[in-house]
Amino acid sequence: MKIVKAVCAAGRTGFFFDDQRAIKKGAQADGASYTGAPVTAGFKAVRQAGEAIPVILILEDGQTAWGDCAAVQYSGAGGRDPLFLAKDFIPVIEKNIFPWLMGKDADNFRVLAQELEELKVEGKRLHTAIRYGVSQALLDAAAKAKGRLMCQTVAAEYGLRVIPEPIPIFTQSGDNRYDNVDKMIMKGAQVLPHGLINNVKTKLGEQGELLREYVGWLRDRIQKLRLDSNYAPALHLDVYGTIGQVFGNNNYQKMADYLADLSKAASPFKLRIEGPMDVEDREKQMQALAGLTRAVDDRGIPVEIVADEWCNTLEDIRYFADNRAGHMVQIKTPDLGGIGNIVEAVTYCKEKGIGAYQGGTCNETDRSAQVCVHLAMASRPVQILAKPGMGVDEGYMIVYNEMRRIIALVNAGYPFK
């Protein structure tokens, strides 16, 4: 099935681009915005509207296949590609991607996805957001060319199997970390709440006391609102390096002491802590996470450390997994570029005995979220992020419903002969 035409457009994401460095330096929330000046290149404000580029492929039989190019909320930080604005990158796609696509046979996703990964413009690889969105469209095209679901296409090409069973969904609260938790509990989210603990003074506490109180509140709130006593979600909190800021990025024993306190506050629920420190360097970040993971394991502290910052690409994920820099790795889907890398990352982590969290960002779209569900249903990570947005309802609905549609179709024997 040939690709005969391609078009793209300027779109919106489900959240915003935020200048993470400016926020860490003290930019203050002002309603839905932030005060202060941006410090990361490309930003015109600390927070600005998220942008996407939908890419649509037209196949020779008239079917359309599509994906959304999108980048993470904290673009330009933690070793990531720069801010992704439609006006800057639509010309790149139209000039360099569309001519390459014309006349290509869409049947083999894996081959085309690898070719896309290797494309260069002026000696540089394409922006991760471009590779992310175009590869989504290529997977959709391959699935439609063969009359299969996208997850079935991935399974067939990577030697995997689609199991019609749900995968735990991780919901994120944003700054509305109390009311949104109520939504998560009522909807039965299996992992919660993310929490957005990105400031020592207002969210972690100068001695970690604010987060400790919040974890205790989470425990009590779940027990109060749950309708089924068997409902026991994992507590997963992203702390954006703030624990290291308070206790010292390389003081593993002090950080472990604090994590032990948090685990007691969380009991009887499982606790995961994402990004306990951020040392602003890939190698040092790996070493710090590996050191803290060893300290936690040596003391038998029931907390799982989750790697995030500076663990962006497929190569990074393999490196962190090889060195056991964390019990779990977030596979932040837009950061990996082509979606084939997401499948490779999940399977590699599983081979190494490291938890694979297929994540992403609130700053994605409904389309990228749906495609990610198909990748997960083929590769089976530990958990998958509800996205886009920070409102809980919409992102959870999109991911949950796509997963249930897949399960229903596979159980019904799709594709029907």
C-alpha positions as CSV (number, residue, x, y, z in Angstrom):
1,M,0.0,0.0,0.0
2,K,1.7,3.2,-1.2
3,I,1.8,6.6,0.4
4,V,0.6,9.0,-2.2
5,K,0.3,12.3,-0.4
6,A,1.0,14.0,3.0
7,V,-0.3,17.1,4.7
8,C,0.3,18.7,8.1
9,A,-1.2,21.5,10.2
10,A,-0.5,23.6,13.3
11,G,-2.2,22.1,16.3
12,R,-2.5,22.4,20.1
13,T,-1.6,20.0,22.8
14,G,-3.4,19.2,26.0
15,F,-1.2,21.4,28.2
16,F,1.6,23.9,28.1
17,F,5.4,24.3,27.6
18,D,6.9,25.3,30.9
19,D,10.4,26.7,31.4
20,Q,11.6,24.3,34.1
21,R,14.8,26.1,34.8
22,A,12.9,29.4,35.4
23,I,10.5,27.6,37.8
24,K,13.4,26.0,39.7
25,K,14.9,29.5,40.0
26,G,11.8,30.8,41.7
27,A,9.2,31.8,39.0
28,Q,5.9,32.0,40.9
29,A,2.5,30.7,39.8
30,D,0.1,33.5,38.9
31,G,-3.3,31.9,38.2
32,A,-2.7,29.5,35.4
33,S,0.4,31.4,34.3
34,Y,3.8,32.2,35.9
35,T,5.5,35.5,36.8
36,G,9.1,36.3,35.9
37,A,11.3,36.0,32.8
38,P,12.1,32.8,31.0
39,V,15.7,31.5,31.1
40,T,15.6,28.6,28.6
41,A,16.3,29.4,24.9
42,G,13.2,29.8,22.7
43,F,10.7,30.6,25.5
44,K,8.9,33.9,25.3
45,A,7.3,33.3,28.7
46,V,7.8,30.9,31.6
47,R,4.6,29.2,30.5
48,Q,3.3,29.2,27.0
49,A,0.7,27.3,25.0
50,G,1.7,23.8,23.9
51,E,1.9,23.2,20.2
52,A,1.6,20.1,18.0
53,I,1.8,19.3,14.3
54,P,-0.6,16.7,13.1
55,V,0.8,14.8,10.1
56,I,-1.7,13.0,7.8
57,L,-0.7,10.4,5.2
58,I,-3.0,9.6,2.3
59,L,-2.8,6.0,1.1
60,E,-3.4,4.9,-2.5
61,D,-6.7,3.3,-1.6
62,G,-7.9,6.7,-0.1
63,Q,-7.5,5.8,3.5
64,T,-5.8,8.3,5.8
65,A,-3.3,7.6,8.6
66,W,-2.1,10.2,11.0
67,G,0.0,11.0,14.1
68,D,0.8,14.1,16.1
69,C,4.2,15.6,16.5
70,A,4.5,16.8,20.1
71,A,7.2,17.5,22.7
72,V,7.3,17.4,26.5
73,Q,6.2,20.1,28.8
74,Y,9.7,20.8,30.0
75,S,11.2,21.1,26.5
76,G,14.8,22.4,26.3
77,A,15.7,21.1,29.8
78,G,17.4,17.9,31.1
79,G,19.3,17.3,27.9
80,R,16.2,17.4,25.7
81,D,15.6,18.9,22.2
82,P,14.7,22.6,22.1
83,L,11.2,24.1,22.2
84,F,8.9,22.7,19.5
85,L,6.9,25.4,17.7
86,A,4.8,24.7,14.7
87,K,5.9,27.8,12.7
88,D,9.5,26.6,13.0
89,F,9.0,22.9,12.2
90,I,6.2,22.7,9.6
91,P,8.6,23.9,6.9
92,V,11.2,21.3,8.0
93,I,8.5,18.5,7.7
94,E,7.2,19.7,4.3
95,K,10.7,20.2,2.9
96,N,12.5,17.1,4.2
97,I,9.9,14.5,5.3
98,F,7.2,14.6,2.7
99,P,9.5,14.1,-0.4
100,W,11.0,11.1,1.4
101,L,7.6,9.6,2.2
102,M,6.1,9.9,-1.3
103,G,5.7,6.5,-3.0
104,K,6.9,4.5,0.0
105,D,5.3,1.2,0.7
106,A,3.5,1.6,4.1
107,D,3.2,-2.1,4.8
108,N,6.4,-2.5,6.9
109,F,6.4,-0.1,9.8
110,R,9.6,-1.2,11.4
111,V,11.7,-0.6,8.3
112,L,10.3,2.9,7.6
113,A,10.5,3.9,11.3
114,Q,14.2,3.0,11.3
115,E,14.8,5.0,8.1
116,L,13.1,7.9,9.7
117,E,15.4,7.7,12.7
118,E,18.4,7.8,10.4
119,L,17.3,10.8,8.4
120,K,19.4,13.9,8.9
121,V,19.0,17.6,8.0
122,E,22.2,19.6,7.7
123,G,24.0,16.8,9.5
124,K,21.6,16.6,12.4
125,R,18.9,14.1,13.3
126,L,15.3,15.4,13.1
127,H,13.8,16.9,16.3
128,T,12.4,14.2,18.5
129,A,8.9,15.6,18.2
130,I,9.0,15.2,14.4
131,R,10.1,11.6,14.6
132,Y,7.5,10.9,17.3
133,G,4.6,12.2,15.2
134,V,5.6,10.9,11.8
135,S,6.3,7.4,13.1
136,Q,2.8,7.4,14.7
137,A,1.4,8.1,11.2
138,L,3.6,5.3,9.7
139,L,2.3,2.8,12.3
140,D,-1.3,3.8,11.5
141,A,-0.6,3.4,7.8
142,A,1.0,0.0,8.2
143,A,-2.0,-1.2,10.3
144,K,-4.5,0.1,7.8
145,A,-2.6,-1.4,4.9
146,K,-2.8,-4.9,6.5
147,G,-6.3,-4.5,8.1
148,R,-5.0,-4.9,11.7
149,L,-4.9,-2.9,14.9
150,M,-1.8,-0.8,15.5
151,C,-1.0,-3.0,18.5
152,Q,-1.2,-6.1,16.4
153,T,1.1,-4.6,13.8
154,V,3.7,-3.8,16.5
155,A,3.4,-7.3,18.0
156,A,3.8,-8.9,14.6
157,E,6.9,-6.9,13.6
158,Y,8.7,-7.1,17.0
159,G,7.9,-10.7,17.9
160,L,5.5,-9.8,20.7
161,R,1.9,-10.8,21.7
162,V,-1.1,-8.7,22.4
163,I,-2.6,-9.9,25.6
164,P,-6.2,-8.6,26.1
165,E,-5.7,-7.6,29.7
166,P,-5.6,-4.0,31.1
167,I,-2.4,-2.3,32.1
168,P,-2.3,-0.1,35.2
169,I,-2.9,3.6,34.3
170,F,-1.0,6.3,36.1
171,T,-2.8,9.6,36.6
172,Q,-1.2,13.0,37.2
173,S,-2.7,15.8,39.3
174,G,-0.7,18.9,38.4
175,D,-0.8,21.5,41.1
176,N,-4.4,20.6,42.0
177,R,-3.0,17.7,44.1
178,Y,-6.0,17.4,46.5
179,D,-9.2,17.7,44.4
180,N,-7.7,15.7,41.5
181,V,-6.7,12.9,43.9
182,D,-10.4,12.5,44.7
183,K,-11.2,12.1,41.0
184,M,-8.5,9.4,40.7
185,I,-9.8,7.4,43.6
186,M,-13.4,7.6,42.4
187,K,-12.4,6.5,39.0
188,G,-10.2,3.7,40.3
189,A,-6.9,4.8,38.9
190,Q,-4.3,2.1,39.7
191,V,-1.4,4.5,40.1
192,L,-1.5,8.1,41.5
193,P,-1.0,11.1,41.9
194,H,2.3,12.4,40.4
195,G,1.9,15.4,42.6
196,L,4.2,17.9,40.8
197,I,6.5,18.3,43.8
198,N,8.8,20.8,42.1
199,N,9.5,23.4,44.8
200,V,11.2,22.8,48.2
201,K,9.6,25.7,50.1
202,T,6.0,25.2,49.1
203,K,5.7,21.5,48.2
204,L,8.5,19.4,49.7
205,G,9.3,21.4,52.8
206,E,12.7,22.5,54.1
207,Q,13.1,19.2,55.9
208,G,10.7,17.3,53.7
209,E,7.8,17.7,56.1
210,L,5.3,19.0,53.5
211,L,5.6,15.9,51.3
212,R,5.5,13.6,54.3
213,E,2.2,15.2,55.4
214,Y,0.9,14.9,51.8
215,V,1.8,11.2,51.6
216,G,-0.1,10.6,54.9
217,W,-3.1,12.5,53.5
218,L,-3.0,10.4,50.4
219,R,-3.1,7.2,52.4
220,D,-6.0,8.4,54.6
221,R,-7.9,9.8,51.6
222,I,-7.8,6.5,49.7
223,Q,-8.9,4.6,52.7
224,K,-11.8,7.0,53.2
225,L,-13.1,7.3,49.6
226,R,-12.5,3.8,48.2
227,L,-15.7,1.7,47.7
228,D,-13.7,-1.6,47.6
229,S,-11.3,-2.4,50.4
230,N,-9.2,-4.3,47.9
231,Y,-8.5,-1.1,46.0
232,A,-4.8,-0.4,46.7
233,P,-3.3,2.0,44.1
234,A,0.5,2.5,44.0
235,L,1.6,6.0,45.2
236,H,3.9,7.5,42.6
237,L,5.3,11.0,43.3
238,D,7.5,13.0,41.0
239,V,9.7,15.2,43.2
240,Y,11.8,17.0,40.4
241,G,15.1,16.7,42.3
242,T,13.9,18.4,45.4
243,I,14.9,15.6,47.8
244,G,18.4,16.0,46.6
245,Q,18.2,19.8,47.1
246,V,17.3,19.3,50.8
247,F,19.4,16.3,51.8
248,G,22.3,16.5,49.3
249,N,22.3,14.9,45.8
250,N,25.0,12.4,46.8
251,N,24.1,11.9,50.5
252,Y,22.4,8.6,49.8
253,Q,22.0,7.6,53.5
254,K,20.2,10.9,54.4
255,M,17.9,10.6,51.4
256,A,17.3,6.9,52.2
257,D,16.4,7.9,55.8
258,Y,13.8,10.3,54.4
259,L,12.5,7.7,51.9
260,A,12.1,5.3,54.8
261,D,9.9,7.9,56.6
262,L,7.8,8.4,53.5
263,S,7.3,4.6,53.1
264,K,5.9,4.5,56.6
265,A,3.6,7.3,55.9
266,A,2.4,5.6,52.7
267,S,1.8,2.2,54.3
268,P,0.0,0.0,53.4
269,F,0.3,1.3,49.9
270,K,3.3,0.9,47.6
271,L,5.4,4.0,47.1
272,R,7.4,5.2,44.1
273,I,9.6,8.3,44.0
274,E,10.5,9.7,40.6
275,G,13.5,12.0,40.2
276,P,14.8,12.2,43.7
277,M,17.7,14.3,42.6
278,D,18.7,16.2,39.4
279,V,22.4,16.9,39.1
280,E,22.2,18.5,35.7
281,D,24.5,15.9,34.0
282,R,23.7,12.5,32.4
283,E,26.7,10.6,33.8
284,K,26.4,12.1,37.3
285,Q,22.6,11.5,37.3
286,M,23.1,7.8,36.5
287,Q,25.7,7.5,39.3
288,A,23.5,9.3,41.9
289,L,20.4,7.2,41.1
290,A,22.4,4.0,41.2
291,G,23.9,5.0,44.5
292,L,20.6,5.8,46.0
293,T,19.0,2.6,44.6
294,R,21.8,0.5,46.3
295,A,21.2,2.3,49.6
296,V,17.5,1.7,49.5
297,D,18.0,-2.0,48.6
298,D,20.7,-2.6,51.1
299,R,18.4,-1.3,53.9
300,G,15.3,-3.1,52.6
301,I,13.3,0.2,52.3
302,P,10.0,-0.5,50.5
303,V,10.3,2.4,48.0
304,E,10.9,2.2,44.3
305,I,13.2,4.8,42.7
306,V,12.1,6.0,39.3
307,A,14.6,7.5,36.8
308,D,13.4,10.4,34.7
309,E,15.6,13.4,34.1
310,W,18.7,12.8,31.9
311,C,17.3,9.4,30.9
312,N,15.7,10.6,27.7
313,T,16.7,8.5,24.7
314,L,16.7,4.8,24.0
315,E,20.5,4.8,24.5
316,D,20.1,6.6,27.9
317,I,17.4,4.1,29.0
318,R,19.7,1.2,28.2
319,Y,22.6,2.9,30.0
320,F,20.5,3.5,33.2
321,A,19.0,0.0,33.1
322,D,22.4,-1.6,32.7
323,N,23.7,0.3,35.8
324,R,20.5,-0.3,37.8
325,A,20.1,3.5,38.2
326,G,16.6,3.2,39.6
327,H,14.1,0.3,40.1
328,M,12.0,1.7,37.3
329,V,12.7,3.9,34.3
330,Q,10.2,6.4,32.8
331,I,10.1,6.0,29.1
332,K,9.1,9.5,28.3
333,T,7.6,8.8,24.9
334,P,8.1,12.0,23.0
335,D,11.8,12.1,24.1
336,L,12.6,8.9,22.3
337,G,11.7,10.2,18.9
338,G,10.4,7.4,16.7
339,I,7.8,5.2,18.5
340,G,9.7,2.0,17.6
341,N,12.2,3.1,20.2
342,I,9.5,3.0,22.8
343,V,8.9,-0.7,22.1
344,E,12.6,-1.3,22.2
345,A,13.0,0.5,25.5
346,V,10.2,-1.4,27.2
347,T,11.4,-4.8,26.1
348,Y,15.0,-3.9,27.1
349,C,14.0,-2.9,30.6
350,K,12.0,-6.0,31.0
351,E,15.0,-8.1,30.0
352,K,17.2,-6.3,32.6
353,G,14.7,-6.7,35.4
354,I,14.0,-3.0,35.5
355,G,10.4,-1.7,35.7
356,A,9.3,-0.1,32.5
357,Y,7.0,2.9,33.0
358,Q,5.7,4.0,29.6
359,G,5.1,7.6,30.4
360,G,5.1,10.8,28.3
361,T,3.9,14.2,29.1
362,C,0.8,16.2,29.9
363,N,1.8,18.3,26.8
364,E,0.7,15.6,24.3
365,T,-2.5,15.1,22.3
366,D,-5.4,12.7,22.2
367,R,-3.8,11.0,19.2
368,S,-0.4,10.4,20.6
369,A,-2.0,9.0,23.7
370,Q,-4.1,6.6,21.7
371,V,-1.1,5.4,19.7
372,C,0.9,4.9,23.0
373,V,-1.8,2.6,24.3
374,H,-1.3,0.4,21.3
375,L,2.4,0.3,21.9
376,A,1.8,-0.6,25.5
377,M,-0.7,-3.4,24.7
378,A,2.0,-5.0,22.6
379,S,5.0,-4.5,24.9
380,R,3.3,-4.7,28.3
381,P,5.1,-2.1,30.5
382,V,4.4,-2.0,34.3
383,Q,2.2,1.1,33.9
384,I,1.1,3.7,31.3
385,L,0.5,7.4,31.7
386,A,-2.9,8.9,31.4
387,K,-2.4,11.8,29.0
388,P,-2.7,14.6,27.9
389,G,-3.5,17.3,30.3
390,M,-3.5,17.6,34.1
391,G,-7.2,17.5,34.7
392,V,-7.4,13.7,35.2
393,D,-10.8,13.1,33.6
394,E,-9.9,13.7,30.0
395,G,-6.5,11.9,29.9
396,Y,-7.7,9.0,31.9
397,M,-10.7,8.6,29.7
398,I,-8.7,8.7,26.5
399,V,-6.2,6.0,27.6
400,Y,-8.7,3.9,29.5
401,N,-11.2,3.8,26.6
402,E,-8.6,3.1,23.9
403,M,-7.3,0.2,26.0
404,R,-10.8,-1.2,26.5
405,R,-11.6,-0.9,22.8
406,I,-8.5,-2.9,22.0
407,I,-9.3,-5.6,24.6
408,A,-12.9,-5.9,23.2
409,L,-11.8,-6.2,19.6
410,V,-9.0,-8.8,20.4
411,N,-11.4,-10.8,22.5
412,A,-13.9,-10.7,19.6
413,G,-11.3,-12.2,17.2
414,Y,-10.4,-9.0,15.3
415,P,-9.3,-8.9,12.5
416,F,-12.3,-10.9,11.4
417,K,-11.7,-13.5,8.7
